[in-house]
Amino acid sequence: MNRARNSIRNIVFGLGGQILNILMSFAMRTVFIHTLDEVYQGVNGTFTNILMLFSLADLGVGTAIIYALYKPIAEDNKVKIQGLMKLYQKAYMIVGFVVIALGLITLPFLEYLVKDANIPDLHLIFMLFVINTASGYFFSYKGSLITAHQKNYIVTNVIYGTSILCYGIQMIVMSLTHNYILTLSIQVGTNALQGIITMFIADRMYPYIRGKNNSVLPKKDRKAIFKSMGSLMFYRAGQVVINGTDSLIISSIVGVKEAGVYSNYSLLTTTVKNLLQQVFNACTASIGNMAATESNRRKYKVYNAVFFGNFWMFGFAAVCFYVLFNPFVTIWAGKDLLLDQTMVVFIVLNFYLVGMRNVNTTFRDTMGVFEEGKFIPIISAAVNIGISILTAKTFGLIGAFIGTTVSMLTTLVWMEPVVLFKHGFHRSPLPYFMKYIVYFVVTLLTALLTNFLAGLLGNSGLMVFAGKFLICMIVPNVIFYLLFHKTEEFQLLARQVKSVLGRKLGRKKRA
């Protein structure tokens, strides 16, 4: 029950912080749109994606070491934890300096990556992005120990607290000065502050990691970690390509202004994805603890429940995006920054496909199934880049989205679960695929029905949007409930939530 309680606590704090962060990020983007040229929006999205590519330098260090932490934490083996944290620190220091080196190497080629952009101090802007990313590696490693102890809510409180502070200061500075460089500098400073605060809290919670650390991991453990890192590097590459190349391909082939228009849509999908991802981040350490202590049968049962919960969240979100995307952008940013509805369909489809992978990647990382499927993301990345470049040159903006969709459908959607089920659960993946198809068809039909009902209200106006929003809140959830409330997965999730909430309410009454 401690696992469930910790997960619920992590979810509550994570979602609360994320919602506040969303509100501030939208306020920030609104100020951005109205104070700076749209070219800066494109540059912001492009540089963000370039730095995402640089994150390949971490070689899966974080995931490998966090996975290695679950068992010694469950056994309270402080010596081994010290050894792992020492290795983690050294590895992330190296990664941080590698990111800076990659940034310096990239400087002469910026003009080729940012098409038709005439921006002063472009190189300085890029290096601020580089420093911001590198500082995260220098200061973040101790926060992972808090997360592995199933107390991710502490880390998220620090992250969102400093982020909200950053957004507030940035909006004031941007409104008063219209200075993009100064705005970025504030972000660099608050990101460093975030890492320092997290390190201080970790030192207070786990004093045995403070000061000089002479612990050395046994050769056997180091070898296992390096083996995991070697496999995770491939997964990292695939993740970066899927999430980070669309804007880069658009800006370099189609144009930076088009990348700026897409960045508004990307902000919305990324924001919601991060919000929903909080649920998985909150549960990851608990799942890792379960993977280290429970039977395969129990893990498989929990997997099915989590998979169902994942479908409900991302299916519901996909329906909302399909119906509300362009109406919202019209109100928020204006008709001049709208994308064609066909492009919206591809953006929503990619959002759904990526989101539905969450359960597989979470269980893969917590069960240590790294080696067996390491080449899958490389195949996916090659397909993605090849098709995206070809179709972007031929069809323009929509071509980048087509490449992402095709790469996921031909590789990740079916290859990843096959590997997980074979090497993790040791059973057939056929029931998984049957459920996946059912969930997809239900989401598709629900989206069409919801869009039809929302369309009856008309096309424009704030009140019309409010009506469509209300329909999106009610229709998908009612349909999902009616279709699935008697399933074992729904019942398991409901019992877990009721149990935890009941205990909390009971404690409050006694108090």
C-alpha positions as CSV (number, residue, x, y, z in Angstrom):
1,M,0.0,0.0,0.0
2,N,3.0,2.3,0.5
3,R,3.6,2.1,-3.2
4,A,0.1,3.1,-4.1
5,R,0.1,5.9,-1.5
6,N,3.4,7.3,-2.8
7,S,2.1,7.1,-6.3
8,I,-1.1,9.0,-5.5
9,R,0.9,11.7,-3.6
10,N,3.3,12.0,-6.5
11,I,0.4,12.3,-9.0
12,V,-1.4,15.0,-6.9
13,F,1.6,17.2,-6.5
14,G,2.8,16.5,-10.0
15,L,-0.5,17.3,-11.6
16,G,-1.0,20.4,-9.4
17,G,2.4,21.8,-10.2
18,Q,2.0,20.9,-13.9
19,I,-1.3,22.7,-14.2
20,L,0.1,25.9,-12.6
21,N,3.1,25.5,-14.9
22,I,0.8,25.1,-17.9
23,L,-1.1,28.3,-17.1
24,M,2.1,30.2,-16.7
25,S,3.6,28.8,-19.9
26,F,0.5,29.8,-21.9
27,A,0.7,33.3,-20.4
28,M,4.4,33.4,-21.3
29,R,3.7,32.2,-24.9
30,T,0.9,34.8,-25.3
31,V,3.3,37.6,-24.2
32,F,5.9,36.0,-26.6
33,I,3.5,36.1,-29.6
34,H,2.6,39.7,-29.0
35,T,6.0,41.2,-28.1
36,L,8.5,39.4,-30.4
37,D,8.6,38.6,-34.1
38,E,7.2,35.1,-35.1
39,V,10.7,34.3,-36.4
40,Y,11.9,34.1,-32.7
41,Q,9.2,31.5,-32.1
42,G,10.6,29.4,-34.9
43,V,14.2,29.8,-33.6
44,N,13.0,29.0,-30.0
45,G,11.4,25.7,-31.3
46,T,14.4,24.8,-33.6
47,F,17.1,25.4,-30.9
48,T,15.0,23.4,-28.4
49,N,15.0,20.5,-30.7
50,I,18.7,20.8,-31.6
51,L,19.5,20.6,-27.8
52,M,17.2,17.6,-27.6
53,L,19.5,15.9,-30.1
54,F,22.4,16.8,-27.9
55,S,20.8,15.0,-25.0
56,L,21.8,11.8,-26.8
57,A,25.1,12.5,-25.0
58,D,23.7,11.2,-21.8
59,L,23.8,7.6,-23.3
60,G,20.9,6.5,-21.0
61,V,23.0,7.1,-17.9
62,G,20.1,8.4,-15.8
63,T,17.7,5.5,-16.7
64,A,20.3,2.8,-16.2
65,I,21.4,4.1,-12.8
66,I,17.9,4.7,-11.5
67,Y,17.0,1.2,-12.5
68,A,20.1,0.0,-10.6
69,L,19.0,2.0,-7.6
70,Y,15.6,0.2,-7.1
71,K,17.0,-3.0,-5.5
72,P,19.6,-1.4,-3.1
73,I,16.9,1.1,-2.0
74,A,14.5,-1.8,-1.3
75,E,17.3,-3.5,0.6
76,D,18.5,-0.3,2.3
77,N,22.0,-0.9,1.0
78,K,23.6,2.5,1.6
79,V,27.1,1.5,0.5
80,K,25.9,0.4,-3.0
81,I,23.7,3.5,-3.2
82,Q,26.8,5.7,-2.5
83,G,28.7,3.9,-5.2
84,L,25.9,4.4,-7.8
85,M,25.6,8.1,-7.0
86,K,29.3,8.6,-7.4
87,L,29.2,7.0,-10.8
88,Y,26.1,9.0,-11.7
89,Q,27.9,12.3,-10.7
90,K,31.0,11.5,-12.8
91,A,28.9,10.5,-15.8
92,Y,26.7,13.5,-15.8
93,M,29.7,15.9,-15.4
94,I,31.1,14.4,-18.5
95,V,27.8,14.6,-20.3
96,G,27.4,18.3,-19.4
97,F,30.8,19.2,-20.9
98,V,30.1,17.1,-24.0
99,V,26.9,19.1,-24.6
100,I,28.9,22.3,-24.4
101,A,31.5,20.9,-26.8
102,L,28.7,19.9,-29.3
103,G,27.2,23.4,-29.0
104,L,30.6,25.0,-30.0
105,I,31.0,22.6,-32.9
106,T,27.5,23.4,-34.2
107,L,27.9,27.2,-34.1
108,P,29.4,27.5,-37.7
109,F,26.4,25.6,-39.1
110,L,23.5,27.5,-37.5
111,E,22.7,29.4,-40.6
112,Y,22.0,26.2,-42.5
113,L,19.8,24.8,-39.7
114,V,17.7,28.0,-39.4
115,K,16.4,28.8,-42.9
116,D,15.6,32.4,-43.9
117,A,16.2,33.8,-40.3
118,N,17.8,37.2,-40.0
119,I,18.3,37.5,-36.3
120,P,21.1,39.4,-34.6
121,D,23.2,37.6,-32.0
122,L,22.0,34.2,-33.3
123,H,25.2,32.5,-32.0
124,L,24.8,34.0,-28.5
125,I,21.1,32.9,-28.3
126,F,22.1,29.4,-29.3
127,M,24.9,29.2,-26.6
128,L,22.4,30.3,-24.0
129,F,20.3,27.3,-24.9
130,V,23.4,25.1,-24.7
131,I,24.5,26.4,-21.3
132,N,20.9,26.0,-20.0
133,T,20.9,22.3,-21.1
134,A,24.4,21.5,-19.8
135,S,23.6,23.0,-16.3
136,G,20.8,20.5,-15.9
137,Y,23.4,17.7,-16.1
138,F,25.7,19.4,-13.6
139,F,23.1,19.7,-10.9
140,S,20.4,17.2,-11.4
141,Y,21.8,13.8,-10.5
142,K,21.0,13.9,-6.7
143,G,17.3,14.5,-7.5
144,S,17.2,11.1,-9.1
145,L,17.8,9.5,-5.7
146,I,14.7,11.3,-4.3
147,T,12.7,10.0,-7.3
148,A,13.9,6.4,-6.8
149,H,12.7,6.6,-3.2
150,Q,9.2,7.1,-4.6
151,K,9.2,10.8,-3.4
152,N,9.1,12.5,-6.8
153,Y,6.6,15.0,-5.5
154,I,9.5,16.8,-3.7
155,V,11.5,17.2,-7.0
156,T,8.4,18.3,-8.9
157,N,7.6,20.9,-6.3
158,V,11.1,22.4,-6.8
159,I,10.9,22.2,-10.6
160,Y,7.5,23.8,-10.9
161,G,8.2,26.4,-8.1
162,T,11.3,27.6,-9.9
163,S,9.6,27.4,-13.3
164,I,6.6,29.5,-12.3
165,L,9.0,32.0,-10.8
166,C,11.0,32.0,-14.0
167,Y,7.9,32.6,-16.2
168,G,6.7,35.5,-14.0
169,I,10.1,37.3,-14.2
170,Q,10.4,36.5,-18.0
171,M,7.0,38.0,-18.8
172,I,7.7,41.2,-16.9
173,V,11.2,41.6,-18.6
174,M,9.9,40.7,-22.1
175,S,7.0,43.1,-21.8
176,L,9.2,46.0,-20.6
177,T,12.3,45.4,-22.8
178,H,11.3,43.1,-25.8
179,N,14.8,41.6,-25.3
180,Y,14.9,37.9,-26.1
181,I,18.5,37.4,-24.9
182,L,17.7,38.8,-21.5
183,T,14.6,36.6,-21.3
184,L,16.7,33.5,-22.0
185,S,19.4,34.5,-19.5
186,I,16.7,34.5,-16.8
187,Q,15.8,30.9,-17.8
188,V,19.5,29.9,-17.5
189,G,19.7,31.3,-14.0
190,T,16.5,29.8,-12.7
191,N,17.4,26.4,-14.1
192,A,20.7,26.4,-12.3
193,L,18.9,27.5,-9.1
194,Q,16.5,24.6,-9.5
195,G,19.3,22.1,-9.6
196,I,21.1,23.6,-6.6
197,I,17.9,23.6,-4.4
198,T,17.3,19.9,-5.4
199,M,20.9,19.0,-4.4
200,F,20.5,20.7,-1.1
201,I,17.3,18.9,-0.3
202,A,18.8,15.5,-1.3
203,D,21.7,16.1,1.0
204,R,19.4,16.9,3.9
205,M,17.2,13.8,3.3
206,Y,20.1,11.4,2.7
207,P,23.1,12.7,4.6
208,Y,25.2,9.6,3.8
209,I,25.6,10.9,0.2
210,R,27.1,14.2,1.4
211,G,30.8,15.1,1.4
212,K,33.6,12.8,0.1
213,N,32.4,9.6,-1.3
214,N,34.9,6.8,-1.5
215,S,32.5,4.0,-2.3
216,V,33.3,2.0,-5.4
217,L,30.9,-0.2,-7.2
218,P,32.0,-3.8,-7.7
219,K,33.2,-4.6,-11.3
220,K,30.2,-6.8,-11.9
221,D,27.7,-4.0,-11.1
222,R,29.6,-1.4,-13.2
223,K,29.7,-3.9,-16.1
224,A,25.9,-4.4,-15.9
225,I,25.3,-0.6,-15.8
226,F,27.5,0.0,-18.8
227,K,25.8,-2.7,-20.7
228,S,22.4,-1.2,-19.9
229,M,23.7,2.2,-21.0
230,G,24.9,0.8,-24.3
231,S,21.4,-0.5,-25.0
232,L,19.6,2.6,-23.7
233,M,21.7,4.8,-26.0
234,F,19.7,3.4,-28.9
235,Y,16.4,4.0,-27.2
236,R,17.5,7.5,-26.4
237,A,18.3,8.1,-30.1
238,G,14.9,6.9,-31.2
239,Q,13.1,9.0,-28.6
240,V,15.0,12.1,-29.6
241,V,14.3,11.6,-33.3
242,I,10.6,11.0,-32.7
243,N,10.2,14.0,-30.4
244,G,12.8,16.4,-31.8
245,T,13.2,16.3,-35.5
246,D,9.9,17.6,-36.8
247,S,10.6,21.3,-36.0
248,L,14.2,20.9,-37.1
249,I,13.2,19.5,-40.5
250,I,10.5,22.1,-40.9
251,S,12.8,25.0,-40.1
252,S,15.7,23.8,-42.4
253,I,13.6,22.6,-45.4
254,V,10.3,24.5,-45.3
255,G,11.2,27.7,-43.3
256,V,11.6,29.1,-39.9
257,K,8.3,31.0,-40.0
258,E,6.4,27.8,-40.6
259,A,8.3,26.2,-37.7
260,G,7.1,29.1,-35.6
261,V,3.5,28.4,-36.5
262,Y,3.9,24.7,-35.8
263,S,5.6,25.5,-32.5
264,N,2.3,26.8,-31.1
265,Y,0.6,23.5,-31.8
266,S,3.7,21.7,-30.5
267,L,3.5,23.7,-27.3
268,L,-0.1,22.5,-26.7
269,T,0.6,18.8,-27.4
270,T,3.9,18.9,-25.4
271,T,2.2,20.6,-22.5
272,V,-0.6,18.1,-22.3
273,K,1.8,15.2,-22.8
274,N,3.9,16.4,-20.0
275,L,0.8,16.8,-17.8
276,L,-0.2,13.2,-18.5
277,Q,3.4,12.1,-18.2
278,Q,3.3,13.2,-14.6
279,V,1.1,10.2,-13.8
280,F,3.8,7.9,-15.2
281,N,6.6,9.8,-13.6
282,A,4.8,9.5,-10.3
283,C,4.3,5.8,-10.6
284,T,7.7,4.8,-12.1
285,A,9.5,4.4,-8.8
286,S,6.6,2.4,-7.3
287,I,6.6,0.2,-10.4
288,G,10.3,-0.2,-10.2
289,N,10.0,-1.3,-6.5
290,M,7.3,-3.8,-7.6
291,A,9.5,-5.1,-10.4
292,A,12.3,-5.8,-7.9
293,T,10.0,-7.5,-5.3
294,E,6.9,-9.0,-6.9
295,S,6.1,-12.0,-9.2
296,N,5.6,-11.7,-13.0
297,R,1.9,-12.5,-12.7
298,R,1.4,-9.5,-10.4
299,K,3.4,-7.2,-12.7
300,Y,1.4,-8.3,-15.7
301,K,-1.9,-7.6,-13.8
302,V,-0.7,-4.1,-12.9
303,Y,0.6,-3.6,-16.5
304,N,-2.9,-4.2,-17.9
305,A,-4.4,-1.7,-15.5
306,V,-1.8,0.9,-16.2
307,F,-2.2,0.4,-20.0
308,F,-6.0,0.9,-19.7
309,G,-5.4,4.1,-17.6
310,N,-3.0,5.3,-20.2
311,F,-5.5,4.7,-23.0
312,W,-8.2,6.7,-21.2
313,M,-5.9,9.7,-20.6
314,F,-4.4,9.9,-24.1
315,G,-7.6,8.8,-25.9
316,F,-9.5,11.5,-24.1
317,A,-6.8,14.1,-24.8
318,A,-6.6,13.1,-28.5
319,V,-10.4,13.6,-28.9
320,C,-10.1,17.0,-27.3
321,F,-7.3,18.0,-29.6
322,Y,-9.1,16.9,-32.7
323,V,-12.2,18.9,-31.8
324,L,-10.7,22.0,-30.1
325,F,-7.2,22.5,-31.6
326,N,-8.0,25.1,-34.3
327,P,-10.9,26.8,-32.4
328,F,-8.5,27.3,-29.4
329,V,-5.6,28.6,-31.6
330,T,-8.0,31.0,-33.3
331,I,-9.0,32.6,-30.0
332,W,-5.5,32.4,-28.5
333,A,-3.1,33.3,-31.3
334,G,-5.3,34.4,-34.2
335,K,-6.4,33.0,-37.6
336,D,-3.1,33.9,-39.2
337,L,-1.4,31.2,-37.1
338,L,-3.8,28.3,-38.0
339,L,-2.7,25.0,-39.6
340,D,-4.8,23.0,-42.1
341,Q,-7.2,20.5,-40.5
342,T,-5.4,17.6,-42.3
343,M,-2.1,18.7,-40.5
344,V,-4.0,18.8,-37.3
345,V,-5.1,15.1,-37.8
346,F,-1.5,14.0,-38.2
347,I,-0.4,16.0,-35.2
348,V,-3.1,14.4,-33.1
349,L,-2.4,11.0,-34.4
350,N,1.3,11.3,-33.6
351,F,0.4,12.6,-30.1
352,Y,-1.8,9.5,-29.5
353,L,0.7,7.0,-30.9
354,V,3.6,8.4,-28.8
355,G,1.3,8.6,-25.7
356,M,0.3,5.0,-26.0
357,R,3.9,3.9,-25.8
358,N,4.2,5.2,-22.3
359,V,3.2,2.0,-20.5
360,N,5.7,-0.1,-22.5
361,T,8.6,2.3,-22.0
362,T,7.8,2.6,-18.3
363,F,7.8,-1.1,-17.7
364,R,10.8,-1.7,-20.0
365,D,12.8,0.8,-17.9
366,T,11.7,-0.6,-14.5
367,M,12.1,-4.2,-15.5
368,G,15.5,-3.7,-17.2
369,V,14.5,-5.0,-20.6
370,F,17.1,-2.9,-22.5
371,E,19.4,-5.2,-24.5
372,E,16.8,-7.2,-26.4
373,G,15.1,-4.4,-28.3
374,K,17.9,-1.9,-28.6
375,F,18.0,-1.8,-32.4
376,I,14.2,-1.0,-32.8
377,P,14.6,2.8,-32.2
378,I,17.5,3.0,-34.6
379,I,15.3,1.4,-37.3
380,S,12.5,3.8,-36.4
381,A,14.8,6.8,-36.5
382,A,16.1,5.9,-39.9
383,V,12.6,5.5,-41.3
384,N,11.5,8.7,-39.7
385,I,14.3,10.9,-41.0
386,G,14.4,9.4,-44.5
387,I,10.6,9.7,-45.1
388,S,10.3,13.1,-43.3
389,I,13.0,14.7,-45.4
390,L,11.6,13.2,-48.7
391,T,8.0,14.1,-48.0
392,A,8.9,17.6,-46.6
393,K,10.6,18.5,-49.8
394,T,7.7,17.1,-51.8
395,F,4.6,18.1,-49.7
396,G,6.0,20.8,-47.5
397,L,4.9,21.2,-43.8
398,I,2.7,18.1,-43.7
399,G,5.6,15.9,-45.0
400,A,7.4,16.1,-41.6
401,F,4.3,14.7,-39.8
402,I,3.8,11.9,-42.3
403,G,7.4,10.6,-41.7
404,T,6.8,10.5,-37.9
405,T,3.5,8.6,-38.3
406,V,4.9,6.1,-40.8
407,S,8.0,5.4,-38.7
408,M,5.9,4.7,-35.5
409,L,3.3,2.5,-37.3
410,T,6.0,0.4,-39.1
411,T,8.3,-0.1,-36.1
412,L,7.6,1.1,-32.5
413,V,3.9,0.4,-32.2
414,W,4.3,-3.4,-32.6
415,M,8.0,-4.1,-32.1
416,E,8.4,-2.7,-28.6
417,P,5.5,-4.6,-27.0
418,V,6.7,-7.9,-28.7
419,V,10.1,-7.5,-27.0
420,L,8.6,-6.5,-23.6
421,F,6.2,-9.4,-23.5
422,K,8.7,-12.0,-24.7
423,H,11.6,-11.0,-22.4
424,G,9.8,-9.2,-19.6
425,F,6.5,-11.0,-19.0
426,H,7.4,-14.2,-20.8
427,R,4.0,-14.5,-22.5
428,S,2.3,-13.8,-25.8
429,P,1.7,-10.1,-26.8
430,L,-1.5,-11.1,-28.7
431,P,-3.9,-9.9,-25.9
432,Y,-2.1,-6.6,-25.9
433,F,-2.6,-6.0,-29.6
434,M,-6.2,-6.9,-29.4
435,K,-6.7,-4.4,-26.6
436,Y,-4.6,-1.8,-28.6
437,I,-6.9,-2.1,-31.6
438,V,-10.1,-1.9,-29.5
439,Y,-8.7,1.2,-27.8
440,F,-7.8,2.9,-31.1
441,V,-11.1,2.2,-32.7
442,V,-13.0,3.4,-29.7
443,T,-10.9,6.6,-29.6
444,L,-11.4,7.2,-33.4
445,L,-15.2,6.7,-33.3
446,T,-15.5,8.8,-30.1
447,A,-13.5,11.6,-31.8
448,L,-15.8,11.6,-34.9
449,L,-19.0,11.6,-32.7
450,T,-17.7,14.3,-30.4
451,N,-16.6,16.4,-33.4
452,F,-20.1,16.0,-35.0
453,L,-21.9,17.1,-31.8
454,A,-19.5,20.0,-31.3
455,G,-20.0,21.1,-35.0
456,L,-23.7,21.6,-34.3
457,L,-22.8,24.6,-32.2
458,G,-21.2,26.6,-35.1
459,N,-17.6,27.7,-35.8
460,S,-16.7,30.9,-34.0
461,G,-17.1,32.8,-30.8
462,L,-16.0,32.4,-27.2
463,M,-19.3,30.9,-26.1
464,V,-19.3,28.4,-29.0
465,F,-15.8,27.3,-27.9
466,A,-17.0,27.0,-24.3
467,G,-19.9,24.8,-25.5
468,K,-17.5,22.6,-27.6
469,F,-15.2,22.3,-24.6
470,L,-18.1,21.1,-22.4
471,I,-19.0,18.5,-25.0
472,C,-15.4,17.3,-25.1
473,M,-15.4,17.0,-21.3
474,I,-18.5,14.9,-21.1
475,V,-18.9,12.8,-24.3
476,P,-15.6,10.9,-24.4
477,N,-15.5,10.1,-20.6
478,V,-19.1,8.9,-20.7
479,I,-18.4,6.6,-23.6
480,F,-15.2,5.2,-22.1
481,Y,-17.0,4.6,-18.8
482,L,-20.0,2.9,-20.4
483,L,-17.8,0.6,-22.5
484,F,-15.1,-0.3,-19.9
485,H,-16.4,0.2,-16.3
486,K,-17.0,-3.6,-15.9
487,T,-13.5,-4.6,-17.1
488,E,-10.9,-6.0,-14.7
489,E,-8.5,-3.2,-15.5
490,F,-11.0,-0.5,-14.6
491,Q,-12.0,-2.3,-11.4
492,L,-8.4,-2.6,-10.3
493,L,-7.6,1.1,-10.8
494,A,-10.8,2.1,-9.1
495,R,-10.0,-0.1,-6.0
496,Q,-6.5,1.3,-5.7
497,V,-7.7,4.9,-5.8
498,K,-10.6,4.3,-3.4
499,S,-8.3,2.5,-1.0
500,V,-5.7,5.3,-0.9
501,L,-8.4,8.0,-0.6
502,G,-10.2,6.1,2.1
503,R,-7.1,5.8,4.2
504,K,-6.4,9.5,3.8
505,L,-9.9,10.5,4.7
506,G,-9.8,8.1,7.7
507,R,-6.7,9.8,9.0
508,K,-8.2,13.2,8.6
509,K,-11.3,12.1,10.6
510,R,-9.2,10.7,13.4
511,A,-7.1,13.9,13.5
